[in-house]
Amino acid sequence: MINAIRDRIGEIPFLFLCMAAWVIFVSLLLAATGFHSLLPGFWLGALGSAVYGVLLYRRIPALLSRPFSPAITWTGATEQDFSRRRRFQDRLRELWRAWAKTLQPIMAIALVILAVSRIFANLSLPAALFGFLSFQISLFLYAILISIDS
């Protein structure tokens, strides 16, 4: 599975095209239905989502370069097994730190969106938060497209 993900790293710009298509589609939908006032908030959220996508895009090759070892059964464990267990626990700590590093930009961007929507009264916070989900929605659309293609 990890190799399949590594093979698809070159397709990530296609993911950003899916995101752009999603943002354009929702923008046209908002404009066509008369919700013009929601567009600036949605675009702010989509911009924050794109920033998060770029930050995540930079981290994916670094995360995939680390080796991963499967779980070990501990019945009849030897000293070598306990050494593997310690390395595995170290890797789990690294994953926890990586998760925290991934969560920090999300929170920072969400706080910036909140602050900007408070400063400019014409920006809708719910629309901005919906726009912030654009990257996650585009990931879902991308997964549908590659599953249809496969």
PyMOL commands that set and color helices and strands:
alter all, ss='L'
color gray80, all
select helices_A, chain A and resi 2-7+9-32+36-65+79-119+125-132+134-149
alter helices_A, ss='H'
color red, helices_A
deselect
rebuild
show_as cartoon
